[in-house]
Amino acid sequence: MPNLALELGKQSASLGVRSVYGEQQDVDGVRVIPVAISWSGFGAGEDPERGCGGGGGGVAIPVGAYIRKGDDLRFEPNLVSLVAVGIPFVWVAGRALSRVIRALKR
């Protein structure tokens, strides 16, 4: 493959709204559209002597769904995912706050 970085760029161009919003489903007259947080990363390199290589990866975390019943549209969060995402954030924020307080005491 002559230019792996360009090929990976073409592949990642298809990511976007489709990776965040799932396809709508109709269940008993209720329309459900799943929502997720997603991110991805890719890398590539070339060496004239050894060839080229690359790879990538991604993560998607379901955060909830839009629910539509007639004219009523609301967002219902996935509490398990929000707690799983929130725990590391709270830990980092608490750790940073404790260091700020410790620095201010000096």
Phi and psi in radians as a Rosetta constraint file:
Dihedral C 1 N 2 CA 2 C 2 CIRCULARHARMONIC -1.169 0.35
Dihedral N 2 CA 2 C 2 N 3 CIRCULARHARMONIC -0.677 0.35
Dihedral C 2 N 3 CA 3 C 3 CIRCULARHARMONIC -2.399 0.35
Dihedral N 3 CA 3 C 3 N 4 CIRCULARHARMONIC 1.588 0.35
Dihedral C 3 N 4 CA 4 C 4 CIRCULARHARMONIC -1.154 0.35
Dihedral N 4 CA 4 C 4 N 5 CIRCULARHARMONIC -0.599 0.35
Dihedral C 4 N 5 CA 5 C 5 CIRCULARHARMONIC -1.091 0.35
Dihedral N 5 CA 5 C 5 N 6 CIRCULARHARMONIC -0.707 0.35
Dihedral C 5 N 6 CA 6 C 6 CIRCULARHARMONIC -1.177 0.35
Dihedral N 6 CA 6 C 6 N 7 CIRCULARHARMONIC -0.679 0.35
Dihedral C 6 N 7 CA 7 C 7 CIRCULARHARMONIC -1.110 0.35
Dihedral N 7 CA 7 C 7 N 8 CIRCULARHARMONIC -0.742 0.35
Dihedral C 7 N 8 CA 8 C 8 CIRCULARHARMONIC -1.139 0.35
Dihedral N 8 CA 8 C 8 N 9 CIRCULARHARMONIC -0.630 0.35
Dihedral C 8 N 9 CA 9 C 9 CIRCULARHARMONIC -1.094 0.35
Dihedral N 9 CA 9 C 9 N 10 CIRCULARHARMONIC -0.704 0.35
Dihedral C 9 N 10 CA 10 C 10 CIRCULARHARMONIC -1.140 0.35
Dihedral N 10 CA 10 C 10 N 11 CIRCULARHARMONIC -0.688 0.35
Dihedral C 10 N 11 CA 11 C 11 CIRCULARHARMONIC -1.139 0.35
Dihedral N 11 CA 11 C 11 N 12 CIRCULARHARMONIC -0.732 0.35
Dihedral C 11 N 12 CA 12 C 12 CIRCULARHARMONIC -1.326 0.35
Dihedral N 12 CA 12 C 12 N 13 CIRCULARHARMONIC -0.271 0.35
Dihedral C 12 N 13 CA 13 C 13 CIRCULARHARMONIC -1.127 0.35
Dihedral N 13 CA 13 C 13 N 14 CIRCULARHARMONIC -0.430 0.35
Dihedral C 13 N 14 CA 14 C 14 CIRCULARHARMONIC -1.350 0.35
Dihedral N 14 CA 14 C 14 N 15 CIRCULARHARMONIC -0.234 0.35
Dihedral C 14 N 15 CA 15 C 15 CIRCULARHARMONIC -1.313 0.35
Dihedral N 15 CA 15 C 15 N 16 CIRCULARHARMONIC 2.740 0.35
Dihedral C 15 N 16 CA 16 C 16 CIRCULARHARMONIC 2.675 0.35
Dihedral N 16 CA 16 C 16 N 17 CIRCULARHARMONIC -2.296 0.35
Dihedral C 16 N 17 CA 17 C 17 CIRCULARHARMONIC -1.037 0.35
Dihedral N 17 CA 17 C 17 N 18 CIRCULARHARMONIC -0.622 0.35
Dihedral C 17 N 18 CA 18 C 18 CIRCULARHARMONIC -1.115 0.35
Dihedral N 18 CA 18 C 18 N 19 CIRCULARHARMONIC -0.481 0.35
Dihedral C 18 N 19 CA 19 C 19 CIRCULARHARMONIC -1.442 0.35
Dihedral N 19 CA 19 C 19 N 20 CIRCULARHARMONIC -0.215 0.35
Dihedral C 19 N 20 CA 20 C 20 CIRCULARHARMONIC -1.801 0.35
Dihedral N 20 CA 20 C 20 N 21 CIRCULARHARMONIC -0.733 0.35
Dihedral C 20 N 21 CA 21 C 21 CIRCULARHARMONIC -1.865 0.35
Dihedral N 21 CA 21 C 21 N 22 CIRCULARHARMONIC 2.197 0.35
Dihedral C 21 N 22 CA 22 C 22 CIRCULARHARMONIC -1.403 0.35
Dihedral N 22 CA 22 C 22 N 23 CIRCULARHARMONIC 3.049 0.35
Dihedral C 22 N 23 CA 23 C 23 CIRCULARHARMONIC -1.256 0.35
Dihedral N 23 CA 23 C 23 N 24 CIRCULARHARMONIC 2.447 0.35
Dihedral C 23 N 24 CA 24 C 24 CIRCULARHARMONIC -1.206 0.35
Dihedral N 24 CA 24 C 24 N 25 CIRCULARHARMONIC 2.534 0.35
Dihedral C 24 N 25 CA 25 C 25 CIRCULARHARMONIC -2.164 0.35
Dihedral N 25 CA 25 C 25 N 26 CIRCULARHARMONIC 2.436 0.35
Dihedral C 25 N 26 CA 26 C 26 CIRCULARHARMONIC -1.858 0.35
Dihedral N 26 CA 26 C 26 N 27 CIRCULARHARMONIC 2.078 0.35
Dihedral C 26 N 27 CA 27 C 27 CIRCULARHARMONIC -2.230 0.35
Dihedral N 27 CA 27 C 27 N 28 CIRCULARHARMONIC 1.971 0.35
Dihedral C 27 N 28 CA 28 C 28 CIRCULARHARMONIC 0.902 0.35
Dihedral N 28 CA 28 C 28 N 29 CIRCULARHARMONIC 0.768 0.35
Dihedral C 28 N 29 CA 29 C 29 CIRCULARHARMONIC 1.376 0.35
Dihedral N 29 CA 29 C 29 N 30 CIRCULARHARMONIC 0.117 0.35
Dihedral C 29 N 30 CA 30 C 30 CIRCULARHARMONIC -1.954 0.35
Dihedral N 30 CA 30 C 30 N 31 CIRCULARHARMONIC 2.257 0.35
Dihedral C 30 N 31 CA 31 C 31 CIRCULARHARMONIC -1.657 0.35
Dihedral N 31 CA 31 C 31 N 32 CIRCULARHARMONIC 2.231 0.35
Dihedral C 31 N 32 CA 32 C 32 CIRCULARHARMONIC -2.096 0.35
Dihedral N 32 CA 32 C 32 N 33 CIRCULARHARMONIC 2.240 0.35
Dihedral C 32 N 33 CA 33 C 33 CIRCULARHARMONIC -2.153 0.35
Dihedral N 33 CA 33 C 33 N 34 CIRCULARHARMONIC 1.883 0.35
Dihedral C 33 N 34 CA 34 C 34 CIRCULARHARMONIC -1.235 0.35
Dihedral N 34 CA 34 C 34 N 35 CIRCULARHARMONIC 2.555 0.35
Dihedral C 34 N 35 CA 35 C 35 CIRCULARHARMONIC -2.215 0.35
Dihedral N 35 CA 35 C 35 N 36 CIRCULARHARMONIC 2.432 0.35
Dihedral C 35 N 36 CA 36 C 36 CIRCULARHARMONIC -2.436 0.35
Dihedral N 36 CA 36 C 36 N 37 CIRCULARHARMONIC 2.796 0.35
Dihedral C 36 N 37 CA 37 C 37 CIRCULARHARMONIC -1.713 0.35
Dihedral N 37 CA 37 C 37 N 38 CIRCULARHARMONIC 2.303 0.35
Dihedral C 37 N 38 CA 38 C 38 CIRCULARHARMONIC -2.452 0.35
Dihedral N 38 CA 38 C 38 N 39 CIRCULARHARMONIC 2.606 0.35
Dihedral C 38 N 39 CA 39 C 39 CIRCULARHARMONIC -2.621 0.35
Dihedral N 39 CA 39 C 39 N 40 CIRCULARHARMONIC 2.744 0.35
Dihedral C 39 N 40 CA 40 C 40 CIRCULARHARMONIC -2.573 0.35
Dihedral N 40 CA 40 C 40 N 41 CIRCULARHARMONIC 2.826 0.35
Dihedral C 40 N 41 CA 41 C 41 CIRCULARHARMONIC -2.559 0.35
Dihedral N 41 CA 41 C 41 N 42 CIRCULARHARMONIC 2.564 0.35
Dihedral C 41 N 42 CA 42 C 42 CIRCULARHARMONIC -2.382 0.35
Dihedral N 42 CA 42 C 42 N 43 CIRCULARHARMONIC 2.680 0.35
Dihedral C 42 N 43 CA 43 C 43 CIRCULARHARMONIC -2.602 0.35
Dihedral N 43 CA 43 C 43 N 44 CIRCULARHARMONIC 2.678 0.35
Dihedral C 43 N 44 CA 44 C 44 CIRCULARHARMONIC -2.666 0.35
Dihedral N 44 CA 44 C 44 N 45 CIRCULARHARMONIC 2.720 0.35
Dihedral C 44 N 45 CA 45 C 45 CIRCULARHARMONIC -2.686 0.35
Dihedral N 45 CA 45 C 45 N 46 CIRCULARHARMONIC 2.712 0.35
Dihedral C 45 N 46 CA 46 C 46 CIRCULARHARMONIC -2.333 0.35
Dihedral N 46 CA 46 C 46 N 47 CIRCULARHARMONIC 2.460 0.35
Dihedral C 46 N 47 CA 47 C 47 CIRCULARHARMONIC -2.313 0.35
Dihedral N 47 CA 47 C 47 N 48 CIRCULARHARMONIC 2.177 0.35
Dihedral C 47 N 48 CA 48 C 48 CIRCULARHARMONIC -1.018 0.35
Dihedral N 48 CA 48 C 48 N 49 CIRCULARHARMONIC -0.525 0.35
Dihedral C 48 N 49 CA 49 C 49 CIRCULARHARMONIC -1.521 0.35
Dihedral N 49 CA 49 C 49 N 50 CIRCULARHARMONIC -0.617 0.35
Dihedral C 49 N 50 CA 50 C 50 CIRCULARHARMONIC -1.846 0.35
Dihedral N 50 CA 50 C 50 N 51 CIRCULARHARMONIC -0.166 0.35
Dihedral C 50 N 51 CA 51 C 51 CIRCULARHARMONIC 1.768 0.35
Dihedral N 51 CA 51 C 51 N 52 CIRCULARHARMONIC -2.666 0.35
Dihedral C 51 N 52 CA 52 C 52 CIRCULARHARMONIC -2.322 0.35
Dihedral N 52 CA 52 C 52 N 53 CIRCULARHARMONIC 2.845 0.35
Dihedral C 52 N 53 CA 53 C 53 CIRCULARHARMONIC -2.802 0.35
Dihedral N 53 CA 53 C 53 N 54 CIRCULARHARMONIC 2.870 0.35
Dihedral C 53 N 54 CA 54 C 54 CIRCULARHARMONIC -3.075 0.35
Dihedral N 54 CA 54 C 54 N 55 CIRCULARHARMONIC 3.066 0.35
Dihedral C 54 N 55 CA 55 C 55 CIRCULARHARMONIC -3.095 0.35
Dihedral N 55 CA 55 C 55 N 56 CIRCULARHARMONIC -3.090 0.35
Dihedral C 55 N 56 CA 56 C 56 CIRCULARHARMONIC -2.950 0.35
Dihedral N 56 CA 56 C 56 N 57 CIRCULARHARMONIC 3.065 0.35
Dihedral C 56 N 57 CA 57 C 57 CIRCULARHARMONIC -2.858 0.35
Dihedral N 57 CA 57 C 57 N 58 CIRCULARHARMONIC 2.948 0.35
Dihedral C 57 N 58 CA 58 C 58 CIRCULARHARMONIC -2.743 0.35
Dihedral N 58 CA 58 C 58 N 59 CIRCULARHARMONIC 2.868 0.35
Dihedral C 58 N 59 CA 59 C 59 CIRCULARHARMONIC -2.377 0.35
Dihedral N 59 CA 59 C 59 N 60 CIRCULARHARMONIC 2.468 0.35
Dihedral C 59 N 60 CA 60 C 60 CIRCULARHARMONIC -2.341 0.35
Dihedral N 60 CA 60 C 60 N 61 CIRCULARHARMONIC 2.218 0.35
Dihedral C 60 N 61 CA 61 C 61 CIRCULARHARMONIC -2.063 0.35
Dihedral N 61 CA 61 C 61 N 62 CIRCULARHARMONIC 2.069 0.35
Dihedral C 61 N 62 CA 62 C 62 CIRCULARHARMONIC -1.226 0.35
Dihedral N 62 CA 62 C 62 N 63 CIRCULARHARMONIC 2.180 0.35
Dihedral C 62 N 63 CA 63 C 63 CIRCULARHARMONIC -1.897 0.35
Dihedral N 63 CA 63 C 63 N 64 CIRCULARHARMONIC -0.195 0.35
Dihedral C 63 N 64 CA 64 C 64 CIRCULARHARMONIC 2.749 0.35
Dihedral N 64 CA 64 C 64 N 65 CIRCULARHARMONIC -2.768 0.35
Dihedral C 64 N 65 CA 65 C 65 CIRCULARHARMONIC -2.698 0.35
Dihedral N 65 CA 65 C 65 N 66 CIRCULARHARMONIC 2.576 0.35
Dihedral C 65 N 66 CA 66 C 66 CIRCULARHARMONIC -1.498 0.35
Dihedral N 66 CA 66 C 66 N 67 CIRCULARHARMONIC 2.274 0.35
Dihedral C 66 N 67 CA 67 C 67 CIRCULARHARMONIC -2.034 0.35
Dihedral N 67 CA 67 C 67 N 68 CIRCULARHARMONIC 2.217 0.35
Dihedral C 67 N 68 CA 68 C 68 CIRCULARHARMONIC -2.129 0.35
Dihedral N 68 CA 68 C 68 N 69 CIRCULARHARMONIC 2.075 0.35
Dihedral C 68 N 69 CA 69 C 69 CIRCULARHARMONIC -2.094 0.35
Dihedral N 69 CA 69 C 69 N 70 CIRCULARHARMONIC 1.868 0.35
Dihedral C 69 N 70 CA 70 C 70 CIRCULARHARMONIC 1.090 0.35
Dihedral N 70 CA 70 C 70 N 71 CIRCULARHARMONIC -2.068 0.35
Dihedral C 70 N 71 CA 71 C 71 CIRCULARHARMONIC -1.654 0.35
Dihedral N 71 CA 71 C 71 N 72 CIRCULARHARMONIC -0.068 0.35
Dihedral C 71 N 72 CA 72 C 72 CIRCULARHARMONIC -1.555 0.35
Dihedral N 72 CA 72 C 72 N 73 CIRCULARHARMONIC 2.156 0.35
Dihedral C 72 N 73 CA 73 C 73 CIRCULARHARMONIC -2.162 0.35
Dihedral N 73 CA 73 C 73 N 74 CIRCULARHARMONIC 2.204 0.35
Dihedral C 73 N 74 CA 74 C 74 CIRCULARHARMONIC -2.499 0.35
Dihedral N 74 CA 74 C 74 N 75 CIRCULARHARMONIC 2.800 0.35
Dihedral C 74 N 75 CA 75 C 75 CIRCULARHARMONIC -1.833 0.35
Dihedral N 75 CA 75 C 75 N 76 CIRCULARHARMONIC 2.231 0.35
Dihedral C 75 N 76 CA 76 C 76 CIRCULARHARMONIC -1.976 0.35
Dihedral N 76 CA 76 C 76 N 77 CIRCULARHARMONIC 2.006 0.35
Dihedral C 76 N 77 CA 77 C 77 CIRCULARHARMONIC -1.292 0.35
Dihedral N 77 CA 77 C 77 N 78 CIRCULARHARMONIC 2.675 0.35
Dihedral C 77 N 78 CA 78 C 78 CIRCULARHARMONIC -1.586 0.35
Dihedral N 78 CA 78 C 78 N 79 CIRCULARHARMONIC 1.724 0.35
Dihedral C 78 N 79 CA 79 C 79 CIRCULARHARMONIC -1.100 0.35
Dihedral N 79 CA 79 C 79 N 80 CIRCULARHARMONIC -0.602 0.35
Dihedral C 79 N 80 CA 80 C 80 CIRCULARHARMONIC -1.095 0.35
Dihedral N 80 CA 80 C 80 N 81 CIRCULARHARMONIC -0.799 0.35
Dihedral C 80 N 81 CA 81 C 81 CIRCULARHARMONIC -1.158 0.35
Dihedral N 81 CA 81 C 81 N 82 CIRCULARHARMONIC -0.706 0.35
Dihedral C 81 N 82 CA 82 C 82 CIRCULARHARMONIC -1.122 0.35
Dihedral N 82 CA 82 C 82 N 83 CIRCULARHARMONIC -0.664 0.35
Dihedral C 82 N 83 CA 83 C 83 CIRCULARHARMONIC -1.181 0.35
Dihedral N 83 CA 83 C 83 N 84 CIRCULARHARMONIC -0.740 0.35
Dihedral C 83 N 84 CA 84 C 84 CIRCULARHARMONIC -1.107 0.35
Dihedral N 84 CA 84 C 84 N 85 CIRCULARHARMONIC -0.631 0.35
Dihedral C 84 N 85 CA 85 C 85 CIRCULARHARMONIC -1.357 0.35
Dihedral N 85 CA 85 C 85 N 86 CIRCULARHARMONIC -0.608 0.35
Dihedral C 85 N 86 CA 86 C 86 CIRCULARHARMONIC -1.288 0.35
Dihedral N 86 CA 86 C 86 N 87 CIRCULARHARMONIC -0.527 0.35
Dihedral C 86 N 87 CA 87 C 87 CIRCULARHARMONIC -1.038 0.35
Dihedral N 87 CA 87 C 87 N 88 CIRCULARHARMONIC -0.880 0.35
Dihedral C 87 N 88 CA 88 C 88 CIRCULARHARMONIC -1.086 0.35
Dihedral N 88 CA 88 C 88 N 89 CIRCULARHARMONIC -0.632 0.35
Dihedral C 88 N 89 CA 89 C 89 CIRCULARHARMONIC -1.105 0.35
Dihedral N 89 CA 89 C 89 N 90 CIRCULARHARMONIC -0.797 0.35
Dihedral C 89 N 90 CA 90 C 90 CIRCULARHARMONIC -1.124 0.35
Dihedral N 90 CA 90 C 90 N 91 CIRCULARHARMONIC -0.677 0.35
Dihedral C 90 N 91 CA 91 C 91 CIRCULARHARMONIC -1.103 0.35
Dihedral N 91 CA 91 C 91 N 92 CIRCULARHARMONIC -0.823 0.35
Dihedral C 91 N 92 CA 92 C 92 CIRCULARHARMONIC -1.131 0.35
Dihedral N 92 CA 92 C 92 N 93 CIRCULARHARMONIC -0.755 0.35
Dihedral C 92 N 93 CA 93 C 93 CIRCULARHARMONIC -1.111 0.35
Dihedral N 93 CA 93 C 93 N 94 CIRCULARHARMONIC -0.717 0.35
Dihedral C 93 N 94 CA 94 C 94 CIRCULARHARMONIC -1.128 0.35
Dihedral N 94 CA 94 C 94 N 95 CIRCULARHARMONIC -0.730 0.35
Dihedral C 94 N 95 CA 95 C 95 CIRCULARHARMONIC -1.108 0.35
Dihedral N 95 CA 95 C 95 N 96 CIRCULARHARMONIC -0.759 0.35
Dihedral C 95 N 96 CA 96 C 96 CIRCULARHARMONIC -1.133 0.35
Dihedral N 96 CA 96 C 96 N 97 CIRCULARHARMONIC -0.736 0.35
Dihedral C 96 N 97 CA 97 C 97 CIRCULARHARMONIC -1.112 0.35
Dihedral N 97 CA 97 C 97 N 98 CIRCULARHARMONIC -0.701 0.35
Dihedral C 97 N 98 CA 98 C 98 CIRCULARHARMONIC -1.132 0.35
Dihedral N 98 CA 98 C 98 N 99 CIRCULARHARMONIC -0.632 0.35
Dihedral C 98 N 99 CA 99 C 99 CIRCULARHARMONIC -1.219 0.35
Dihedral N 99 CA 99 C 99 N 100 CIRCULARHARMONIC -0.635 0.35
Dihedral C 99 N 100 CA 100 C 100 CIRCULARHARMONIC -1.137 0.35
Dihedral N 100 CA 100 C 100 N 101 CIRCULARHARMONIC -0.781 0.35
Dihedral C 100 N 101 CA 101 C 101 CIRCULARHARMONIC -1.107 0.35
Dihedral N 101 CA 101 C 101 N 102 CIRCULARHARMONIC -0.756 0.35
Dihedral C 101 N 102 CA 102 C 102 CIRCULARHARMONIC -1.079 0.35
Dihedral N 102 CA 102 C 102 N 103 CIRCULARHARMONIC -0.690 0.35
Dihedral C 102 N 103 CA 103 C 103 CIRCULARHARMONIC -1.200 0.35
Dihedral N 103 CA 103 C 103 N 104 CIRCULARHARMONIC -0.620 0.35
Dihedral C 103 N 104 CA 104 C 104 CIRCULARHARMONIC -1.252 0.35
Dihedral N 104 CA 104 C 104 N 105 CIRCULARHARMONIC -0.461 0.35
Dihedral C 104 N 105 CA 105 C 105 CIRCULARHARMONIC -1.260 0.35
Dihedral N 105 CA 105 C 105 N 106 CIRCULARHARMONIC -0.415 0.35
